[in-house]
């Protein structure tokens, strides 16, 4: 007689690793499938809010990730010309993605089974390995989501996000510049600072980093000189990706199947919430599996977490429009300055 339930986790990113680490190996066996494990540590830094840091503590990796993280003492918002709109004390940590992934890897149980393959039919794979529950933690392009719900391909936006490292003195302030048609930012980073920006650039399926960098340099040419200095300093080294969004979903649960992280609610990156929500999803689902078993967990999880993810997905899109508006910028800036004077 089998004494443990079996969960198939599709996707070895933050959400998938966190779930595999959170499930009690005495009660649940996990098979983790990742098509491209070599990409696990790609990226720069991830903003970790208090909820994300609490989740890392619950996973037993809080101390390790804090030792590798960089705090932001202040958060400053500026307009395109460099004038301050808002300046507040911050409660943010910036964690190198590679360090977070390494910490989560170290927390995985020895009993974990791993597969390296593309998943096209998650339910068939679950049957093959003997899993009771399929978890789609496979990101915005989720094969699990698209297999379970027809017409749920990712939403292609006309935004391109660029990011990279900026060697230099340690940065202790998170700064964003908001202006017409673009957003720019710098944060603490492992080489001194990390930078990111978003600009509009067609809707092509692929993005050429060199072309995207040229587009960004052209767009920010008349912004605050600091943005130009950063883009000049990075040379040709930048990661560029089309911003894709998860489609609006009525539920993140189906029979013996559930979505977590970006598979359920991939949002534009301007809120800095993606990794935090992935961690919280993972812990919530693990708790539901422990409490309700693999049969009852999907619906219980969806009731607890689905609406929040959809709200944040919408809020991020609204926030990006507010940050990059031209017509409403004067009113927005006046409100932000007024809010700053009251804080």
Secondary structure, 3 states (H helix, E strand, C coil): CCCCEEEEEECCCHHHHHHHHHCCCCCEEEEEECCCHHHCCCCCEEEECHHHHHHHHHCCCHHHHHHHEEEEEEEEEEECCCCEEEEEEEEEEEEEHHHHHHHHHHCCCCCCEEECCCCCCHHHHHHHHCCCEEEECCCCCCHHHHHHCCCCCCEEEEEEEEEEEEECCCCCEEEEEEECCEEEEEEEECCEEEEEEEEECCCCCCCCHHHHHHHHHHHHHHCCHHHHHHHHHCCCCCEEEEEEECCCCCCCEECCEEECCHHHHCCCHHHCCHHHHHHHHHHHHHHHHHHHHHHHHHHHHHHHHHHHHHHHHHHHHHHHHHHHCCCCHHHHHHHHHHHHHHC
